[in-house]
Amino acid sequence: MPVPQRRQSLIEEGVGDGVRAARRAADPSSDRIAATRARLLSAAEALFLDQGYDDVSVRMINAKAGLNPGAVHYHFGSKRGLVVALLEDRLLRHWESGGGRRFDAIEAQATVTVREVVELSVDPLLALVAASGPGRLYVNLLARVVLGRWDVTWTREAFLVDRWMVLVARSAPAVPADVLRARWELAIALSLELIGRPLADDLSRPVTVDRDQLVQFLVAGLSAPLGAV
């Protein structure tokens, strides 16, 4: 799905390494290409879980997947492109099994509250870092993308800010759209700073976030009258 040609969000823009991280260097539609990409994603995930993102090189990923040294760059454009593909594949599965259904339900409501939108953005992240398994890795990688202002193009609707902004705008109609967008970007950045950033050096490290205080703070910031924040 193409990214709308309008002002991009904190998630969608940023100064990166000059490489379009989500660039697709190969058509993923064929079975052979899809299988090769899946091998690379699985190899990268295993290495990231074992050694951490920073200590894993592209060469290591290609070797673990049993592919030639240029495989990652051919299929994903870069290590960052691979991370984006990994998130869109793995993290999206978790989202669709929980948060996605909640999003659809709230979206269908006649009225939407700021608290409902905030909880919808925060709770899936907290659930992932609280459970065993690779969920902590996905949240940390998402934090790296957003807080590091990676230059990426998401291809899945769940990651695009525009659909979220429709819901946010419905919840706070008194706040001008540009102000509300800026506040939402800050809310997402703060959530990932508190929930995902602590896992950068140790994925087993406990993440201690007071969920209710975080939600209350974000609700107040998003819905505050102009001049109050």
WOSULRA-V429983 format. One record per residue. RES is the residue in three letters. PHI is phi in whole degrees, -180 to 180 (* if undefined). Layout:
RES:PHI, RES:PHI
//
This chain:
MET:*, PRO:-69, VAL:-75, PRO:-56, GLN:-85, ARG:-149, ARG:-55, GLN:-87, SER:-91, LEU:-58, ILE:-70, GLU:-96, GLU:-123, GLY:142, VAL:-93, GLY:-105, ASP:-95, GLY:86, VAL:-110, ARG:-70, ALA:-61, ALA:-96, ARG:-57, ARG:-97, ALA:-80, ALA:-139, ASP:-69, PRO:-81, SER:-77, SER:-76, ASP:-62, ARG:-66, ILE:-65, ALA:-60, ALA:-66, THR:-67, ARG:-61, ALA:-63, ARG:-62, LEU:-67, LEU:-64, SER:-66, ALA:-64, ALA:-64, GLU:-60, ALA:-62, LEU:-69, PHE:-62, LEU:-66, ASP:-82, GLN:-122, GLY:90, TYR:-59, ASP:-65, ASP:-93, VAL:-105, SER:-101, VAL:-60, ARG:-59, MET:-64, ILE:-65, ASN:-62, ALA:-65, LYS:-65, ALA:-78, GLY:72, LEU:-120, ASN:-72, PRO:-62, GLY:-100, ALA:-64, VAL:-60, HIS:-67, TYR:-67, HIS:-89, PHE:-128, GLY:87, SER:-173, LYS:-62, ARG:-67, GLY:-61, LEU:-64, VAL:-62, VAL:-61, ALA:-64, LEU:-63, LEU:-65, GLU:-67, ASP:-87, ARG:-82, LEU:-66, LEU:-64, ARG:-62, HIS:-65, TRP:-63, GLU:-66, SER:-81, GLY:-142, GLY:-60, GLY:-62, ARG:-68, ARG:-65, PHE:-59, ASP:-61, ALA:-67, ILE:-67, GLU:-60, ALA:-83, GLN:-69, ALA:-69, THR:-130, VAL:-131, THR:-101, VAL:-61, ARG:-60, GLU:-62, VAL:-68, VAL:-63, GLU:-62, LEU:-65, SER:-86, VAL:-89, ASP:-59, PRO:-62, LEU:-66, LEU:-65, ALA:-65, LEU:-67, VAL:-79, ALA:-85, ALA:-94, SER:-77, GLY:109, PRO:-81, GLY:-57, ARG:-63, LEU:-63, TYR:-62, VAL:-66, ASN:-67, LEU:-64, LEU:-63, ALA:-63, ARG:-62, VAL:-64, VAL:-73, LEU:-72, GLY:-83, ARG:53, TRP:-63, ASP:-85, VAL:-128, THR:-126, TRP:-76, THR:-110, ARG:-106, GLU:-59, ALA:-61, PHE:-94, LEU:-86, VAL:-72, ASP:-64, ARG:-66, TRP:-64, MET:-65, VAL:-61, LEU:-69, VAL:-62, ALA:-64, ARG:-65, SER:-80, ALA:-137, PRO:-66, ALA:-80, VAL:-95, PRO:-56, ALA:-58, ASP:-69, VAL:-67, LEU:-65, ARG:-64, ALA:-63, ARG:-66, TRP:-65, GLU:-62, LEU:-66, ALA:-63, ILE:-65, ALA:-62, LEU:-65, SER:-59, LEU:-73, GLU:-62, LEU:-82, ILE:-97, GLY:-97, ARG:-61, PRO:-58, LEU:-90, ALA:-60, ASP:-96, ASP:-154, LEU:-70, SER:-91, ARG:-66, PRO:-63, VAL:-105, THR:-105, VAL:-126, ASP:-78, ARG:-58, ASP:-65, GLN:-67, LEU:-62, VAL:-61, GLN:-61, PHE:-65, LEU:-68, VAL:-61, ALA:-64, GLY:-68, LEU:-72, SER:-99, ALA:-62, PRO:-61, LEU:-59, GLY:89, ALA:-93, VAL:-129
//
